[in-house]
Amino acid sequence: MAKGMILAAGQGTRVRPLTKGLPKPMVPILGKPVMEYLIEHLASYGVKEIMVNVAYHHRKIEEYFGDGHRWGVQIGYAYEGIRDHGEILPRPMGSAGGMRRIQDFSGFFDETTLVLCGDALIDLDIGAALHEHRTKGAIASVVALNVPEDQVQNYGVVVASQDGHIQSFQEKPAPAEAKSTLASTGIYIFEPEVLERVPPNTVFDIGSELFPLLVEQQLPFFVQKRFFNWIDIGRVGDYWSVLQRVLRGEVAQMNMPGREIRPGIWVGLNTSVDWDSVVIDGPVYIGSSVRIEPGCTIIGPTWIGHGSHLRKGAKVVRSILFEYTRLGADMTFNEMIVSPHYCVSRCGNTMYPGDESGDLRWGDARG
């Protein structure tokens, strides 16, 4: 079949504060880390040997996924870091450099390998993508998706001939200058010999360094145009939008946990809700051990993580509450992501508890 490589060493700076203390692949969607959906997807296509490169907060990933047996796969980890004055510090090697390091260590990539970023949701037909890659005799393939012309500046754009041979790349071009609307999705298929072109022990990136090299050497390097869901969590606003879509049921194979007790309202175990004195307009998920006091209003799509507490008269509109978040009485949280330690609007404006400038009160439901 093929082997798998999940790129999970990045810092996730553009989605702070969601990644404060949490690596980006562990950001939750419907209570499950993004990367878990990827592993389930790979397993369903028979990709059972998966390497993951890690750096920042690597233990969070390793402790959650372990050796992979819960998903019927084998997972290995390659830590990227250095020793500096007696301390171990994360130091990512770049997407290509990290793969070359694994290859030099053990020769793991000895067959076709599917490379995925650990922070996007996909429902790609992996079997069809591998078939096309092999039929064309490609040394490397980039899976791309057509995006609207006015959005090309958000992506790396692939320029290819009629038969799919890649000729060049444009990094986030202005719409007027874009030579194509094919956006690279960060999903690649590599043959082992690709990695021979990556210099050893060097920080080296797939998109900006390895791919121009493959074009320059005129190797069999192809783009695949596919139709599939590719949901990238690049910024905080993207995370908010993804959750809205998922809660509305617009993303296939994303099933709401808990029990549907009323149309569009799902609850976990051990919830304390005064149903007669609250207004709940779905889709809404209320996690286990959540307490909702009288007079609260919840307008969906909204996710309320387990152990949270909404004080009397609190109002939550199209928002995400991470676990153990307590909202103050009569507070209104509109289109926000709220955790016990921060609150961030869908535009990325962040507040912290006790901020003198803000008039919102919230905190940790455990204390």
N, C-alpha and C positions, 0 to 999 in steps of 0.2 A: 504493500500500500504506500505509505509514506511515513516519515517521522515529523514531529512537530517541534517548533521553536517559538516560545512566547517571550516577547521583549518586555521586561518588567523592571528595568534598572533605573528608569528616569525619576526625576524629583517631583513631577506634577506641579510645577510652579504656577502654571496658568489657572489651576483650579483651587489655589489656596483660597480660603482656609480649609477647604474640604480635606486637603492632604496634610494638614497640620497633625503630625503624629500618625498618619495613615498613608501607605503607598497608593498611588492612583489605581492600580488594578484591584484594590480592596474596597474602593468606594462602592457602597451598596445600592442595588436596584431591587426593589421588592424584597429587601432584607437579605439579598445574596450578593456577594462581591461580583463585579463585572467579569472578572477572570473565571469565575466558576461557570458562567454561561459558555465561555470559550472552550473550557475543558470538556464540558458536556457535549458541545457541538463536535469537537474533534473526536471524542470517543464514539459518537453515533456514526461516524464515517470510518471507524476502524483505525484511526490514528492513535496508537496506544503507547508510544514512547515519546515523551515530551520533555524537552529541556527548557528551563526558565532561567534567564539571567537576572540577577537581583543585585541591589545595592542599598538604596535608602529604605530604612525600616524593613529590612529583608526578613527579619524573624516573623513579622506579622503574616507574610505570605507563606513562609515555610511551616509555621505552626498550624495555619488553617488547612493547607492542602496536603501536608505530610508527603507520603510516598505515592499518593494518588489512588490507593486501592479502593477508596469509597466510590470512585467514578469508574473503576475497572480499567485504569491506566497506570503506567509507571511514570512518575515525575522525578526529574533530577534538577538540582540547582547549581548554578555557577555564580559564586559571589565575586563582585568586582570592587576591589578596594585596595588601600595601601596602608602600611604601618608608618605613622608619623609621630616622632617623639614618644614612642611606646603606646600610642593610641591607634586603633584600627579605624580608618576613615573610609566612607564609601567614595569610590572614584570610578564612575561608569566608563567603559571602554568604547562607547559608541556602538550602534547596533551591529555593524559589520565586524568591528574589532572584538566585540564580545563573542561573536560566533567563531571567529578565527581562533580565539583563545581556547574555546571548547574543543575545536578541531585539533589544535596542536596538543592538547592534553590527552585526548583519547581516540581521536578519529571518529567521533560519534556520528557525524554527518556522512554516512557511507551510502546513502540512497537519496532519492528525491525528498526534499524537506519543505514543508509548508511553514512560512514565517508569519506570525501575527503580532500586532501590538496588543499589549495586555489590557488596554483601556477602551476598547470599542466593542459594541455588540454587533454580531453579524449572523446572517442566516444563509451564507454562501453555500451553493451546491459544490462541496469540495470534490466529490467524485468527478463531476463534469470539468471542473477547473484543472484537475490533475490530468484528465484524459486529453484536453486540448493542449496542455503543456507538452505532454509526451508525443502527441501526434505531430506537432510542429517541430519536434526535435530541439526544443528550446533548452538553453543552458540556464536561463533565468526568465521568469515571467512576472509581470506586475498586474495585479487585478485592479481594474479602474472602473469608474462609474461616471456616467455623464451627469454633469451638474449644470444648473441654469447659468447662463452667461454672466449675469450680474453677481454671481457668487464665486467666480474663478479666483478672485484675489485671496480667498481663504485657503487655497489648496496648492499643492504641487501638481502641475499640469503636465500630462504626457503627450508628446507629439510623435505620431507614428505614421508609417506609410499605409497604403490600402491593405496590405496583407498583415499589418500589425507589427511590423518591424519597428522597434523604437529608434527614433532619430535624435530626439533631444528632450530636455525637460525645461519647464519654466517654473520658477518658484514664486507662487503668489503673484501672478501677473495682473496688471490692470485690465479690465474687460476689453478695452480698445486694443490692447497689445497681445491678448491671448491668441495663440495659434491653434488652440483646441479647447474643448470643454471637458476633456477626459481627466478626471481627478484621480490621483493615486490614492488608494484606500489604506496603504500601509500593510497590504496583504501580498506576500511574495511567494514564489515557488522557485527553489534553487536546486540545481544539481551540485554534487560535491565539489566539482572543479571550479565553481564560482569562487569558493573561499580561498583557492590558491592565489587569487588576484588581490587578496587583502593583505597588506603588509603585517607581519607578526609583531606583537607587543606594541601596537600603535592604536591610539584612539582614532577610530575610522567609522564614518557614517555610511549607511546603505544608500540613502537617497541622494545626498549631496556629493559623495565621494566615489562610492563603488559604482553606481549606475553610470555616471559620465565616463568612467573608465571602460565599462562594457561597451558603451556606444562608440567610443574612440577606437577600440580594438575590433569593432565591427563583428562582434560575436552574435550568435543566434539568440537575440534578446527581444522578447515580444510583450506586447500589451494584450490583455484579455478584457473585452468589454462585457460586463455581466450585469444582469438585473438582480438585485438582492437588497435586503435591508442592511445598511451600514450606518450605525448610530455612534458617532464619535463624540466623546465627552471632552472637547478641547478646552472649554471655558465653563465657569460657574453657570452662566446662562444656559449653556447646552445641557448641563446636568438637570437644571430645573425643567427645561423643555422635554427632555427624554422622559423624566418621571411623569410629566403631564400626559404624554402620548401613551406610555405604558399603562398608567392608571385608567385611561379612557379605553383601553383594550385595543389599541391600534397596532400593537407589535405582536406578531404571531409567536406562539410558544412561550409567552410570558404569562404564567398563570398566577392569579392572586392567591396568596396563602389565606389561611383561616376559613371561617364558615360564613357563607352569605346568609345573613339573618333577615335582611330586607333587600329589595332590588338595589344593587349597587352599593350595599354596605356590608363589608366583611369584618369579622372580629376574630381575634385570637382567644386564648383561654384566659379565664380569671379576670375579666374586665368589670369595672364598676362604673356603670353609666345610668343616670336617671333618665330613661328614655322618654318619659312623659314631659320632661321640662327642658329638653334640648332640641335644637333644630339641626338635623344632619341631612345634607343634600349630596348624594353620591356623585361619582364614585369616591368612596372613602374607605380606607383600611385602618382599623384600630387594633394595634398590637396587643399582646398579652399583658396583663397586669396594668393596663391603662386605666386611669381614674378621670372621669369627666364629670364635673360638678354641675348642678342645676344652672340653667340660663346660658349655657354655652351654645355657640353656633359654629358648625363646621360645614364649609362649602367645598365640594370636590372640584377637580381631582386633588385629593389630599391624602398623605400618608402620615400616620402617627405611630412612631416607633414604640417598642415595648417599654413598659415602666414609666411612661410619660404621665403628666398630671396637668389637666387644664382646670384652673381655678374658676370660681363662679363668674359667669358673664364673659369669659374669654371668647374671642372670635378668631377662627382660623380660616383663611380663604386661599384656595389653590396653593397649598404650601406643603413642605416636607419637614416633619419633626423627627430628628434622630432620637434614638432611645434615651430614656431617662431625662427628658426635657420637661421642665415645669414652666407653664405660662402664668403670669400674674393675673389677678382678677381684673376683668373688664378691659384687658389688653386686646388689641386687634393686630394680627399678623397677616399681612396681605402679600401673596406671591413671594414667599420667603423660604429659605432653608434655615432651620433653627436647630442648634445643638445646645447642650448645657453650657458650652464655653464660648459660643459666638452665634451671631445671627447675620445672615447675608441675604441681600435682596437678589432678585433674579438678574439684576444688572451687575452684580458683583460688589455692591457697597457693603462693607462689613462693619458691624458694631459688636462691642463686647459688654458683658454684664457690668453694670455700674458706670457705663459711659455717661458722663454728665450731659453731653450734647443731646442724647436721645431720650425719648419719653417712654420707651418700651421697657417693661420689667419681665425678666425671665431668669431661669437658673437651672440648677441640678435637682431633679426630683428625688434623688436619693438622700439628700441632706435636709 
